[in-house]
Amino acid sequence: MMFNNKNILITGGTGSFGKKFIKILLEKYSPKKVIVYSRDELKQFEMGQVYNAPCMRYFIGDVRDKERLMLAMKGVDFVVHAAALKQVPAAEYNPMECIKTNINGAQNVIDAAIANNVEKVIALSTDKAANPINLYGATKLASDKLFTAANNIVGDGRTRFSVVRYGNVVGSRGSVVPFFKALIARGATELPVTDARMTRFWLKLEDGVEFVLKNFQRMQGGEIFIPKIPSMRILDLAKAIAPEAKIKIIGIRPGEKLHEVMCPSDLYYETVEFPDHFVIKPSIEFTEKIDYTTNALGEHGYMVEDGFDYNSGNNPHFLTVEELKAMNP
């Protein structure tokens, strides 16, 4: 049991992912210490009322603060880097703030992990980091590159870094589901949709957490792990949430795509397909030669065909309205 009697730190731990990650971690394993590292004292206080096992620690700090991260990671074995500024419009209007957290913060996490000889680090990414057209996606692409390249600067240390990339999470804070539900609760009779053709990858939060936990076992360092998950059509989602509501087309927002990409066609020659996930190999050569077609669990994959891409519009698996209803009670 990989996480038993280990010290685990999660940045941005009071967010939707962090709460679910810690819930599942405490249910399935017996960690020695679980450290929630985040900025908001109120969220930490509220979370501490629910997650108050003896192993829990709440550490106030910002990923922009390298010294604080250095202290927080002392004795830590595994790190999940979930802290980020994620709102696309907010990033467009406040670009430097997004850069400070998502890029500078990523480098701080890397430096602190290496300095403290952390064993493994997984950084959470987003489909918006593939062929990005908005600043948020661009900062997460830069973050992905930092975590990949960090494997080359570890030297004799044991630390290994990998990335997990996935799409929209059902019901996460700031996502479309709670937004639609809040409108209906206030008596709205129509739902705003930016474009009727829009599709998105769709993932249950617990599935995202399980994927991250599994990849701590699979990782060799430098990979971007991408799960095979279903897509949904935004009009189907609106029907699932409020079948009687009318649809108002409001136009695509700045930095928004019709379809999200997770494995871009430009990187088909670096993409390995496994039964339930993909791996994008590092674009740089490491000193240590790694065969990414076989992972640390002994699972075997194969290189995809020329020009292959994996996006929410060409995904072979689309959720029906009924399936979306079941996922959004």
GIUR-V412846 format. One record per residue. N is the residue number from 1. RES is the residue in one letter. NEAR is the number of other ideal C-beta (glycine too) atoms within 10 Angstrom. D_FIRST is the distance of its C-alpha to the first C-alpha in Angstrom with 1 decimal. Layout:
N&RES&NEAR&D_FIRST, N&RES&NEAR&D_FIRST
//
This chain:
1&M&9&0.0, 2&M&12&3.8, 3&F&19&5.8, 4&N&10&5.7, 5&N&12&9.2, 6&K&17&10.0, 7&N&21&13.3, 8&I&22&13.7, 9&L&29&17.3, 10&I&27&18.9, 11&T&31&22.5, 12&G&24&24.6, 13&G&26&22.1, 14&T&26&24.8, 15&G&23&25.5, 16&S&18&24.7, 17&F&21&21.5, 18&G&23&20.3, 19&K&19&20.8, 20&K&19&19.0, 21&F&26&16.1, 22&I&25&15.8, 23&K&15&16.5, 24&I&16&13.6, 25&L&21&11.2, 26&L&15&12.5, 27&E&7&12.6, 28&K&13&9.1, 29&Y&17&7.1, 30&S&13&8.8, 31&P&22&9.9, 32&K&13&12.6, 33&K&16&15.0, 34&V&23&15.6, 35&I&22&18.9, 36&V&25&21.2, 37&Y&30&23.8, 38&S&23&26.9, 39&R&17&30.7, 40&D&13&31.7, 41&E&11&31.9, 42&L&8&32.9, 43&K&17&29.9, 44&Q&17&27.7, 45&F&11&29.7, 46&E&11&29.5, 47&M&21&25.7, 48&G&14&25.4, 49&Q&7&27.2, 50&V&10&24.5, 51&Y&19&21.3, 52&N&9&22.1, 53&A&10&19.1, 54&P&6&19.4, 55&C&18&16.8, 56&M&17&18.9, 57&R&14&21.3, 58&Y&19&24.1, 59&F&17&25.6, 60&I&13&28.9, 61&G&16&29.5, 62&D&17&30.5, 63&V&26&29.0, 64&R&15&32.6, 65&D&15&32.5, 66&K&17&31.0, 67&E&10&31.6, 68&R&17&29.7, 69&L&26&26.7, 70&M&15&26.9, 71&L&13&26.8, 72&A&22&24.0, 73&M&26&21.6, 74&K&14&22.1, 75&G&13&18.9, 76&V&21&16.8, 77&D&21&13.8, 78&F&21&13.6, 79&V&29&16.6, 80&V&27&17.5, 81&H&27&21.3, 82&A&23&22.7, 83&A&27&26.0, 84&A&24&29.1, 85&L&19&32.6, 86&K&21&32.4, 87&Q&13&35.8, 88&V&18&37.9, 89&P&13&41.3, 90&A&15&40.4, 91&A&26&39.3, 92&E&15&42.6, 93&Y&11&44.6, 94&N&14&42.6, 95&P&14&41.5, 96&M&10&41.2, 97&E&13&39.0, 98&C&24&36.6, 99&I&17&36.7, 100&K&16&36.1, 101&T&23&32.9, 102&N&26&31.5, 103&I&18&32.6, 104&N&18&33.3, 105&G&25&30.3, 106&A&25&28.1, 107&Q&16&29.6, 108&N&22&29.1, 109&V&28&25.3, 110&I&26&25.3, 111&D&16&27.5, 112&A&26&25.6, 113&A&28&22.2, 114&I&19&24.0, 115&A&15&25.8, 116&N&20&22.8, 117&N&15&20.8, 118&V&25&18.0, 119&E&16&15.4, 120&K&20&15.2, 121&V&28&17.4, 122&I&25&17.9, 123&A&27&21.3, 124&L&24&22.4, 125&S&24&25.6, 126&T&24&28.0, 127&D&25&30.2, 128&K&28&33.1, 129&A&24&32.1, 130&A&26&33.2, 131&N&17&37.0, 132&P&19&37.3, 133&I&12&40.6, 134&N&19&39.8, 135&L&23&39.0, 136&Y&24&35.6, 137&G&24&34.6, 138&A&20&36.2, 139&T&27&34.3, 140&K&30&30.9, 141&L&19&32.0, 142&A&18&32.9, 143&S&27&29.5, 144&D&20&27.8, 145&K&18&30.0, 146&L&19&29.3, 147&F&25&25.5, 148&T&23&26.1, 149&A&16&28.7, 150&A&24&26.6, 151&N&23&24.8, 152&N&16&28.2, 153&I&12&28.9, 154&V&19&25.9, 155&G&8&27.8, 156&D&4&26.0, 157&G&14&23.2, 158&R&11&19.6, 159&T&21&19.5, 160&R&22&19.0, 161&F&28&20.2, 162&S&25&20.1, 163&V&26&21.5, 164&V&25&20.9, 165&R&23&24.2, 166&Y&22&25.0, 167&G&25&28.0, 168&N&22&29.2, 169&V&21&26.9, 170&V&21&28.4, 171&G&16&29.8, 172&S&18&28.5, 173&R&10&30.9, 174&G&12&34.0, 175&S&15&33.5, 176&V&20&36.2, 177&V&19&35.0, 178&P&15&35.5, 179&F&12&38.6, 180&F&22&40.1, 181&K&14&39.3, 182&A&10&40.9, 183&L&17&44.0, 184&I&15&44.4, 185&A&9&43.9, 186&R&7&46.7, 187&G&6&49.0, 188&A&15&48.8, 189&T&11&50.3, 190&E&13&49.1, 191&L&22&46.0, 192&P&15&46.2, 193&V&19&44.9, 194&T&15&45.3, 195&D&16&45.8, 196&A&12&45.9, 197&R&13&44.4, 198&M&20&41.2, 199&T&24&37.8, 200&R&21&34.3, 201&F&26&30.7, 202&W&26&29.1, 203&L&19&25.5, 204&K&14&23.9, 205&L&18&22.0, 206&E&14&18.9, 207&D&15&19.0, 208&G&23&19.3, 209&V&21&16.2, 210&E&16&14.1, 211&F&20&15.7, 212&V&22&14.9, 213&L&19&11.2, 214&K&17&11.4, 215&N&22&13.7, 216&F&20&11.6, 217&Q&13&10.1, 218&R&18&13.7, 219&M&22&15.7, 220&Q&17&17.9, 221&G&22&20.1, 222&G&25&23.2, 223&E&26&22.4, 224&I&26&23.4, 225&F&23&21.2, 226&I&26&23.3, 227&P&22&22.4, 228&K&16&25.0, 229&I&22&26.1, 230&P&18&29.4, 231&S&22&32.5, 232&M&26&34.9, 233&R&21&38.6, 234&I&20&39.6, 235&L&18&42.5, 236&D&19&40.3, 237&L&27&38.1, 238&A&22&41.2, 239&K&18&42.4, 240&A&21&39.2, 241&I&20&39.3, 242&A&18&43.1, 243&P&9&45.0, 244&E&7&48.3, 245&A&16&48.1, 246&K&10&50.1, 247&I&15&48.7, 248&K&11&50.2, 249&I&11&49.6, 250&I&11&49.6, 251&G&9&48.9, 252&I&13&46.0, 253&R&12&45.0, 254&P&11&45.1, 255&G&17&42.1, 256&E&16&41.0, 257&K&22&40.5, 258&L&16&41.4, 259&H&16&38.3, 260&E&24&35.1, 261&V&23&33.8, 262&M&27&30.2, 263&C&24&31.0, 264&P&17&34.6, 265&S&15&37.0, 266&D&12&37.8, 267&L&17&34.4, 268&Y&17&34.3, 269&Y&12&34.5, 270&E&17&31.1, 271&T&24&29.3, 272&V&21&27.0, 273&E&19&26.4, 274&F&19&23.3, 275&P&8&23.3, 276&D&11&21.8, 277&H&21&22.2, 278&F&21&24.3, 279&V&25&23.9, 280&I&24&26.7, 281&K&19&26.9, 282&P&19&28.2, 283&S&12&32.0, 284&I&11&32.3, 285&E&8&31.8, 286&F&15&29.2, 287&T&8&30.0, 288&E&12&26.9, 289&K&6&27.5, 290&I&16&24.6, 291&D&9&24.9, 292&Y&18&23.5, 293&T&15&24.4, 294&T&14&21.3, 295&N&22&18.0, 296&A&14&15.0, 297&L&10&13.5, 298&G&7&17.0, 299&E&15&18.3, 300&H&10&22.1, 301&G&17&24.5, 302&Y&9&28.2, 303&M&15&30.6, 304&V&19&32.4, 305&E&9&36.1, 306&D&8&38.7, 307&G&9&39.1, 308&F&17&36.0, 309&D&18&35.0, 310&Y&22&32.6, 311&N&22&34.2, 312&S&25&34.4, 313&G&17&37.9, 314&N&12&37.4, 315&N&20&34.0, 316&P&7&34.5, 317&H&10&32.6, 318&F&16&34.5, 319&L&19&33.8, 320&T&13&36.8, 321&V&17&38.3, 322&E&11&37.0, 323&E&15&33.4, 324&L&22&33.8, 325&K&16&35.1, 326&A&11&32.1, 327&M&18&29.8, 328&N&16&32.2, 329&P&5&33.2
//
